[in-house]
Amino acid sequence: ESLDGFLRQCASDYVVAKRSPARLLEQMMYYRSVAGSDDTEVNVEEVDLDLDGQSDRWLVTIASGNAQPKLQMGKIANYLGSQGLSIRRVYLDLMEDERNAHPVMMLRLLVARTADDSDAPVPCADTLSADVKKLKWIDDRVIKMADQHRSLDFGRAEIIVALANLVHGPLSKRNRHAFTRDELFRLLNKTEHLKIADDIARLFI
């Protein structure tokens, strides 16, 4: 009954695509865990492919309830780029969710290292999963900062942006022209200032 209910939410081409029964069952479990909520489930697994002379590839499966696909896909693509990963294939399915205004997004991404980062270490699956789960709620400045400064991990960038937003109010009362949000982040992106901000973020952690 559970399986029948899930299949009724799926387009026929989703079901008959080259997908094993085990994979379909796995994705049904993701759907059921996020339907009727704002939650996100993520799974990262290495895949054994040899396309374009490259074998190191990963399949990232993302199920997101109450989804806004265009917004979320943009954030996911930006985040993966900041981690030295590029998207090679995209499989997107939107499944009706009777308990939410927006559908459940079932997104599967085949990703690989970018040419510029072919020797760089890939973030562990747990880190990728934890970060992608949060993307729905994260300011784009966090992703941009982590992308511009590869020594800065996603978590510390999130703390720096949050603290910068907090000090904006008091500083703008001193000089509202010198301490706009844009100016604060321009200052933070300078190497000498970012090092201090990173130390503060580490202390916060």
Summary of the structure (lengths in Angstrom):
residues: 205
radius of gyration: 19.8
end to end distance: 46.1
largest distance: 64.0
contacts: 570
relative contact order: 0.11
helix: 53%
strand: 21%
